[in-house]
Amino acid sequence: MTVVEGEPIGDLWSYCSRQARRRAVDMRLSVGGRLALVSLGVVVLVAGVLAALLSVQLSDSGQREAEKVTRSVAETIAHEPDVASLAAAGDSERLQPMVEQILAETDVSFVTIMTPDGIRLTHRNRAEIGLPYIGSRDEALAGRTFTEVYEGTLGPSVRTIAPIRDNGDEEGAIVALVSVGVTLGAVQQDIAARAPLIVLASAAIVGLGVLGALYVRRSARRVTGSYTPGELSRLVESYETVLHSLREGLVVTDRSGRIVLYNDEAADLLGLPPATAGQVSLDPRDVEMDAALAEAIATGRRMVEETVVNGDRVLLVNQEEARDLTGRRAPARGQVMTLRDRSELQALLGELEGVRTLSDTLRSQTHEHGNRLHALLALLELGRVDDARRLIVASTGGRQELADRLVSHDEGAIVVALLLGKLDEAAERGVRLDLDVAEPTPSLPLAPEEAVTVVGNLVDNALDAAAAGAEPRWVRATLRENGDDVVIEVSDGGAGFDPTLEDPFAFGSSTKAAHAPGGRGVGLALVRDIVAARGGTLQVRADPTTVRVFLPAVAEAVTA
């Protein structure tokens, strides 16, 4: 077995694989880190390109400067009469000191005076005097001054060749030529003297790039955290999946109260345009939704399990401040609202209420009928037929009219059946229940389960209040038409609503015990939601406690 750095390994290949994986983990870069590296790389590249361009420009400008200097010196020498007379005489002894003085006073590398045949009369290296000049002379012999780059005895150089005319006169004959040059080495030395400026400028750019990269990294981390691009991509995919798969509505607003994000369920519940990818910007007050709900969204008011009616929808709404990546509250990011459709729950509760009412009715009827049958049997055995007859009439007379409606296919049969059941329940609880149902039974603008929920909850709450109150214990239920409205009115002789309850119809508001069967504070909240959804109104009056429900009457069909 091989041991590397204290770690046993089976073979070299597995060890290298593990090390590579470790390095890959160590080299994980977040989105901010990668953006910082990219931005820094771009800055370094720009700085390098800029330095290269500056170097090329300096080199070009150095060569142009050399051309100007050599031309100026060459033309000055060519127009000197003394130089022309000495060159015509071929007097190297007197010309050489003059040239050496010019070299000492100017930045040129050499000054060569030659005969028209190209024989040097002067040179920086005295040993070269008398030897042929190396370079072009044709244009100068033709009377034109020209500049070229040529490699001579001193190496490559920028040189200007000018004709020297007799007595320096421009019309005189050409008696000699002068070549003034600057070696390219001297030009490069001048450029090298300026190189520190280029280096400093490049370093300053790179330094600013480092600061910019750090700022980019910090800014990106505020938005993306420490996620890598792959992790962020998976996060966005998961976010899109969850957002459009939720069965609850989700609405996100910014700190100004405008809707910036919502999912498909929220679009359906609030009547918003179809949810699309990315963010939007909608003013909730411009959307056709419940005004109170739109105001709550715009103001960002905190909402906890509040019931709101929007059109024909009954919604359970929560709204809280947004949170950042660490889970802390971030008010500057706006608000997050969730919406749940309670319409289905409401229908289920209505059905449950109907089943419960039927069950209670059957139970109470079984009990009451048993008692009455025992009494009738005893009266008949005693031969008191008239008393038995009166008992039967008293037991059936009060409800016979309502019972007849059940078998006559009355449109309000469901409500009538419910009220008949409540008669037995009231009798069992020692409460007198008086029913006043107009004939024909008014048509309620409610679904069957909604009618059971509204009427059943109102009568149940009245029975509870009356049963808990003092004698006489009574409840009166009325169902009639009043102009364009159908009125459901339930009164009781109980103690009335608890004055400590801010809103007795609010969800969760109740004076029942916490362990009361069927839950607490649900029935009346459902009544209010259904009535509001159907365009109705509620009125509450005290002494005696009375709840009135006004619903728009169902329009009768017009027959030919």
C-alpha positions in Angstrom: 0.0 0.0 0.0 1.2 3.5 -0.9 1.0 6.4 1.5 1.0 10.0 0.2 1.0 12.9 2.8 -0.2 10.5 5.5 -3.2 9.2 3.5 -3.3 5.6 2.4 -4.3 5.1 -1.2 -5.1 2.0 -3.2 -3.5 3.2 -6.4 -2.2 6.3 -8.0 -5.2 6.8 -10.3 -7.8 6.9 -7.5 -5.5 9.3 -5.5 -5.2 11.7 -8.5 -9.0 11.5 -9.0 -9.7 12.4 -5.4 -7.2 15.3 -5.5 -8.8 16.6 -8.8 -12.2 16.5 -7.2 -10.9 18.4 -4.1 -9.3 21.0 -6.3 -12.6 21.4 -8.3 -14.5 22.0 -5.1 -11.8 24.5 -3.9 -12.1 26.3 -7.2 -15.9 26.7 -7.1 -16.5 30.3 -8.0 -19.8 32.1 -7.3 -21.5 34.2 -9.9 -20.0 37.3 -8.3 -16.5 35.8 -8.4 -16.7 34.9 -12.0 -18.1 38.3 -13.0 -15.2 39.9 -11.0 -12.6 37.7 -12.8 -14.1 38.4 -16.2 -14.2 42.1 -15.6 -10.7 42.1 -14.3 -9.5 40.1 -17.3 -11.1 42.6 -19.7 -9.4 45.5 -17.9 -6.0 43.8 -18.0 -6.6 43.1 -21.7 -7.5 46.7 -22.4 -4.5 47.9 -20.4 -2.2 45.7 -22.4 -3.7 46.8 -25.8 -3.5 50.4 -24.7 0.2 50.0 -23.7 1.0 48.4 -27.0 -0.8 51.1 -28.9 1.1 53.8 -26.9 4.4 52.0 -27.6 3.7 51.9 -31.3 2.6 55.5 -31.3 5.7 56.6 -29.4 7.9 54.6 -31.8 6.2 56.2 -34.8 6.4 59.7 -33.3 10.1 59.1 -32.4 10.9 58.2 -36.0 8.9 61.3 -37.3 10.8 63.5 -34.8 14.1 62.0 -36.1 13.1 62.8 -39.7 12.3 66.4 -38.7 15.6 66.9 -36.9 17.8 65.4 -39.6 16.1 67.3 -42.3 16.4 70.6 -40.4 20.1 70.0 -39.7 20.9 68.8 -43.2 19.2 71.8 -44.9 20.9 74.2 -42.5 24.4 72.8 -43.3 23.6 72.7 -47.0 22.9 76.4 -47.0 26.1 77.4 -45.2 28.4 79.2 -47.8 31.6 78.3 -45.8 30.6 74.6 -45.9 29.9 74.8 -49.6 33.3 76.4 -50.4 35.2 73.9 -48.2 33.3 71.0 -49.6 34.0 72.2 -53.2 37.7 72.4 -52.3 37.6 68.9 -50.6 39.1 70.3 -47.4 38.4 67.5 -44.9 40.7 69.0 -42.3 38.6 72.1 -41.8 35.2 70.4 -42.3 35.7 67.6 -39.7 36.0 70.0 -36.7 32.9 71.9 -37.9 31.0 68.6 -38.1 32.2 67.4 -34.7 31.0 70.7 -33.2 27.5 70.2 -34.8 27.4 66.7 -33.4 28.1 68.0 -29.9 25.4 70.7 -30.1 22.6 68.6 -31.7 20.9 65.2 -31.1 22.0 63.7 -34.4 24.1 60.6 -34.6 26.3 61.5 -37.6 26.9 64.2 -40.2 28.6 63.0 -43.3 29.7 65.4 -46.1 30.7 63.8 -49.3 31.7 64.6 -52.8 29.1 64.1 -55.6 30.8 60.8 -56.3 30.1 59.7 -52.8 33.6 59.9 -51.2 33.3 60.9 -47.6 34.9 64.2 -46.5 33.7 63.9 -42.9 32.6 61.0 -40.7 32.0 60.4 -37.0 34.8 57.8 -37.3 37.8 59.5 -38.8 39.0 56.2 -40.2 36.0 56.2 -42.6 37.0 59.5 -44.2 37.9 59.0 -47.8 35.8 55.8 -48.2 32.7 55.6 -50.3 29.4 56.6 -48.7 26.9 53.7 -48.0 23.4 54.8 -49.0 21.2 56.4 -51.7 22.4 59.6 -53.5 20.3 59.7 -56.7 17.6 62.1 -55.5 20.1 64.4 -53.8 22.1 64.5 -57.0 18.9 65.4 -58.8 18.6 68.5 -56.5 16.0 67.1 -54.0 16.3 66.6 -50.3 15.0 63.2 -49.2 14.9 61.0 -46.1 15.3 57.2 -45.8 16.0 54.4 -43.3 19.2 52.7 -44.2 21.8 50.5 -42.5 25.3 52.1 -42.6 28.5 51.7 -40.7 26.7 52.8 -37.5 23.8 50.4 -38.0 20.2 51.2 -39.1 19.5 54.9 -39.1 17.0 57.5 -40.2 19.0 59.8 -42.5 18.3 62.9 -44.6 20.5 63.6 -47.7 20.6 67.2 -49.1 22.5 68.6 -52.0 25.2 71.4 -51.3 25.3 74.0 -54.0 28.0 76.4 -54.9 28.1 79.2 -52.3 24.9 77.9 -50.8 23.0 79.4 -53.7 19.8 77.4 -54.6 20.5 78.0 -58.3 24.2 77.0 -58.0 25.8 73.8 -59.2 25.9 70.8 -56.8 29.4 70.7 -55.3 28.8 68.1 -52.5 26.2 66.2 -50.6 25.5 66.1 -46.8 23.9 63.2 -45.0 22.6 63.8 -41.4 21.2 60.8 -39.5 19.9 59.4 -36.2 20.5 55.7 -35.5 17.4 53.7 -34.6 19.1 52.7 -31.4 19.1 56.3 -30.3 15.4 56.6 -31.2 14.7 53.4 -29.1 16.6 54.9 -26.2 14.4 58.0 -26.3 11.3 55.8 -26.4 12.6 53.7 -23.5 12.9 56.9 -21.4 9.2 57.4 -21.8 8.3 53.7 -21.0 7.8 54.3 -17.2 4.9 56.6 -18.1 3.3 53.9 -20.1 3.9 51.4 -17.3 2.4 53.7 -14.7 -0.7 54.4 -16.9 -1.2 50.7 -17.4 -0.8 50.0 -13.7 -3.3 52.7 -12.8 -5.8 51.2 -15.2 -5.3 47.7 -13.8 -5.6 49.1 -10.3 -8.9 50.7 -11.2 -9.9 47.4 -12.8 -9.2 45.5 -9.5 -11.4 48.0 -7.6 -14.1 47.7 -10.2 -13.9 43.9 -10.1 -14.3 43.9 -6.3 -17.3 46.2 -6.5 -18.8 44.0 -9.2 -18.3 40.9 -7.0 -19.8 42.6 -4.0 -22.8 43.9 -5.9 -23.4 40.5 -7.5 -23.1 38.7 -4.2 -25.9 40.9 -2.8 -28.2 39.6 -5.5 -27.0 36.0 -6.1 -25.3 35.2 -2.8 -22.6 32.6 -3.0 -24.3 30.5 -5.7 -22.3 29.2 -8.6 -23.8 29.6 -12.1 -24.9 26.0 -12.1 -26.6 26.3 -8.7 -28.2 29.6 -9.6 -29.5 28.0 -12.9 -31.0 25.1 -11.0 -32.4 27.5 -8.4 -34.2 29.6 -11.1 -35.6 26.4 -12.7 -36.9 25.2 -9.3 -38.3 28.7 -8.7 -40.2 28.7 -12.0 -41.5 25.2 -11.4 -42.7 26.0 -7.9 -44.1 29.3 -8.9 -46.3 27.9 -11.6 -47.2 24.7 -9.8 -48.5 26.2 -6.6 -52.2 25.7 -5.9 -52.1 28.9 -3.8 -51.9 32.4 -5.3 -48.6 34.3 -4.9 -48.3 38.0 -5.4 -45.0 40.0 -4.9 -45.1 43.8 -4.7 -42.2 46.3 -4.6 -41.8 48.9 -1.9 -44.0 51.4 -3.9 -46.9 48.9 -3.8 -46.8 47.9 -7.5 -47.3 44.2 -8.4 -44.0 42.9 -9.8 -44.6 39.1 -9.8 -47.5 36.7 -9.5 -48.2 33.1 -10.5 -50.9 31.5 -12.5 -53.2 30.8 -9.5 -53.0 34.5 -8.5 -53.9 35.6 -12.0 -57.0 33.4 -11.9 -58.1 34.5 -8.4 -57.5 38.2 -8.9 -58.4 38.6 -12.6 -54.8 39.6 -13.6 -53.4 39.2 -17.0 -51.9 35.7 -17.7 -48.7 35.2 -15.7 -45.5 35.5 -17.9 -41.8 34.9 -17.3 -40.0 37.8 -15.7 -41.3 40.7 -13.7 -44.2 43.0 -14.5 -45.3 46.4 -13.0 -49.0 46.7 -12.3 -50.8 49.1 -10.1 -53.4 47.0 -8.2 -55.8 49.9 -8.2 -55.9 49.7 -12.0 -57.0 46.0 -11.9 -60.6 45.0 -11.6 -60.5 43.5 -8.1 -62.1 44.2 -4.8 -61.2 47.8 -3.8 -60.3 46.9 -0.2 -58.0 44.1 -1.5 -56.4 46.4 -4.0 -55.8 49.0 -1.3 -54.3 46.4 1.0 -51.9 45.3 -1.8 -50.9 48.9 -2.6 -50.3 49.9 1.0 -48.5 46.6 2.0 -50.7 46.2 5.1 -49.9 43.1 7.1 -52.7 40.5 6.7 -53.0 37.3 8.7 -55.7 34.7 7.6 -58.1 37.5 6.5 -61.2 36.5 4.5 -61.8 38.7 1.5 -64.5 38.5 -1.2 -63.3 39.2 -4.7 -66.1 38.8 -7.2 -67.6 35.3 -6.7 -64.4 34.1 -4.9 -64.0 33.9 -1.2 -60.2 34.3 -0.5 -58.1 33.7 2.6 -55.3 36.2 2.4 -51.9 36.6 4.1 -49.5 39.4 3.5 -46.0 39.8 5.1 -42.8 41.8 4.4 -40.4 40.1 2.0 -37.3 38.4 3.4 -33.7 38.3 2.1 -31.5 35.2 1.4 -30.7 34.9 5.1 -34.4 34.8 6.1 -34.4 38.3 7.7 -37.1 40.8 7.0 -36.3 43.1 4.1 -39.0 45.8 3.9 -37.1 47.6 1.1 -37.9 44.5 -1.1 -41.6 44.9 -0.8 -44.4 42.5 0.3 -45.4 38.9 -0.4 -49.0 37.9 -0.4 -50.5 34.4 -0.5 -54.1 33.7 -1.5 -56.2 30.6 -1.0 -59.6 30.0 -2.6 -62.1 29.2 0.1 -64.9 28.7 -2.3 -64.4 24.9 -2.4 -64.0 24.8 1.3 -67.1 26.8 1.7 -69.1 24.4 -0.4 -67.7 21.4 1.6 -68.7 23.1 4.8 -72.2 23.7 3.4 -72.5 20.1 2.5 -71.2 19.1 5.9 -73.7 21.4 7.6 -76.5 19.8 5.7 -75.4 16.3 6.7 -75.0 17.4 10.3 -78.5 19.0 10.3 -80.1 16.0 8.8 -78.3 13.8 11.3 -79.5 16.0 14.2 -83.0 16.1 12.8 -83.2 12.3 12.5 -81.9 11.9 16.0 -84.3 14.4 17.5 -87.2 13.0 15.6 -86.4 9.5 16.7 -86.4 10.7 20.3 -89.5 12.8 20.0 -91.5 10.2 18.0 -90.6 7.6 20.5 -92.0 9.7 23.3 -95.1 10.5 21.4 -95.7 6.9 20.4 -95.4 5.9 24.1 -97.9 8.6 25.1 -100.3 7.7 22.3 -100.1 4.0 23.2 -100.9 4.8 26.8 -103.8 7.0 25.9 -105.3 4.4 23.6 -104.9 1.7 26.2 -106.7 3.9 28.6 -109.5 4.4 26.1 -108.8 8.1 25.9 -109.2 8.4 22.1 -110.0 12.1 22.1 -106.9 13.0 24.0 -104.8 10.8 21.6 -106.4 12.7 18.6 -105.6 16.1 20.1 -102.0 15.0 20.7 -101.6 14.0 17.1 -103.1 17.3 15.8 -100.9 19.3 18.1 -97.8 17.4 17.0 -98.4 17.8 13.3 -100.5 20.9 12.9 -97.7 23.4 13.3 -95.6 21.9 10.6 -98.1 20.3 8.2 -98.1 23.3 5.9 -94.3 23.2 5.5 -94.4 19.5 5.1 -96.9 19.8 2.3 -94.5 22.1 0.5 -91.9 19.3 0.4 -94.1 16.9 -1.5 -95.4 19.7 -3.8 -92.0 20.2 -5.4 -91.6 23.7 -4.0 -88.4 25.5 -5.2 -87.5 26.2 -1.6 -87.8 22.6 -0.5 -84.2 22.4 0.8 -84.7 25.4 3.1 -88.1 24.1 4.2 -86.6 20.7 5.0 -83.8 22.4 6.9 -86.3 24.5 9.0 -88.5 21.4 9.7 -85.4 19.7 11.1 -84.6 22.7 13.2 -88.1 22.5 14.8 -87.3 19.1 16.3 -83.9 20.3 17.4 -85.3 23.4 19.1 -87.9 21.3 20.9 -85.3 19.0 22.2 -83.3 21.9 23.5 -86.3 23.5 25.2 -86.5 26.4 22.8 -89.7 27.5 21.0 -88.9 28.0 17.3 -91.4 30.0 15.3 -91.2 29.8 11.5 -92.7 32.4 9.1 -92.0 31.3 5.6 -93.9 33.1 2.8 -95.9 31.1 0.3 -94.8 30.3 -2.2 -91.3 29.9 -0.7 -89.1 32.8 -2.0 -86.3 31.7 -4.4 -82.9 32.4 -2.9 -80.1 33.5 -5.3 -77.9 30.8 -3.7 -76.7 27.4 -4.5 -78.3 24.6 -2.4 -75.2 24.2 -0.2 -75.0 28.0 0.2 -78.6 28.2 1.3 -78.1 25.5 3.9 -75.0 27.3 5.2 -76.6 30.7 5.5 -80.0 29.6 7.0 -78.5 26.8 9.0 -75.8 28.9 10.7 -78.1 31.8 11.5 -80.7 29.5 13.1 -78.0 27.4 14.9 -76.4 30.5 16.4 -79.8 31.8 17.5 -80.7 28.4 19.1 -77.4 28.4 20.9 -78.0 31.9 22.3 -81.6 31.2 23.2 -80.8 27.9 24.9 -78.1 29.6 27.0 -80.4 32.5 28.0 -83.2 32.8 30.6 -86.9 31.9 30.1 -88.7 32.3 27.9 -86.4 30.7 25.3 -87.5 31.5 21.8 -86.2 31.9 18.2 -88.1 33.3 15.3 -87.1 32.7 11.7 -88.7 34.6 8.8 -88.2 34.1 5.0 -90.1 36.6 2.8 -89.8 38.9 -0.2 -89.5 42.7 0.3 -89.5 44.5 -3.0 -86.5 43.5 -5.1 -84.9 41.6 -2.1 -85.4 38.3 -0.4 -85.1 38.8 3.4 -83.9 36.2 5.8 -84.5 37.4 9.4 -83.6 35.4 12.5 -84.3 36.8 16.0 -83.7 35.2 19.4 -84.3 35.9 23.1 -80.7 35.3 24.1 -78.2 37.7 25.6 -77.0 39.0 22.2 -73.5 39.3 20.7 -70.5 39.6 23.0 -69.7 43.4 23.1 -66.0 42.6 23.4 -66.0 41.1 19.9 -64.9 43.8 17.4 -66.6 42.0 14.5 -68.8 39.0 15.4 -68.8 38.0 11.7 -65.0 37.9 11.4 -63.3 34.6 10.9 -62.4 33.1 14.3 -64.6 35.4 16.3 -66.7 33.3 18.8 -67.8 33.2 22.4 -67.9 29.3 22.3 -65.4 27.3 24.2 -62.2 26.5 22.3 -63.1 22.8 22.2 -66.6 23.4 21.0 -67.8 20.8 18.4 -67.5 22.0 14.8 -64.9 24.6 15.5 -65.2 28.2 16.5 -65.9 31.4 14.6 -66.5 29.8 11.2 -70.3 29.8 10.7 -71.1 33.5 10.7 -67.9 34.3 8.8 -69.1 31.9 6.0 -72.5 33.6 6.1 -71.0 37.0 5.5 -68.7 35.7 2.8 -71.6 34.1 0.9 -73.9 37.1 1.2 -71.2 39.5 0.1 -70.3 37.3 -2.9 -74.0 37.2 -4.0 -74.3 41.0 -3.7 -76.3 41.0 -0.5 -76.0 42.9 2.8 -76.2 42.1 6.5 -77.9 44.0 9.3 -77.6 43.4 13.0 -80.0 44.8 15.6 -80.2 44.4 19.3 -83.1 44.0 21.8 -84.1 41.5 20.6 -81.0 40.2 18.8 -81.9 40.1 15.2 -79.8 39.3 12.1 -81.3 40.4 8.7 -79.9 39.2 5.4 -80.9 41.0 2.2 -80.4 39.2 -1.0 -81.3 40.3 -4.6 -84.4 38.4 -5.7 -84.2 35.9 -8.5 -85.8 37.3 -11.7 -88.8 35.3 -12.8 -88.7 33.8 -16.3 -90.9 35.5 -18.8 -93.2 33.1 -20.6 -95.0 33.7 -23.9 
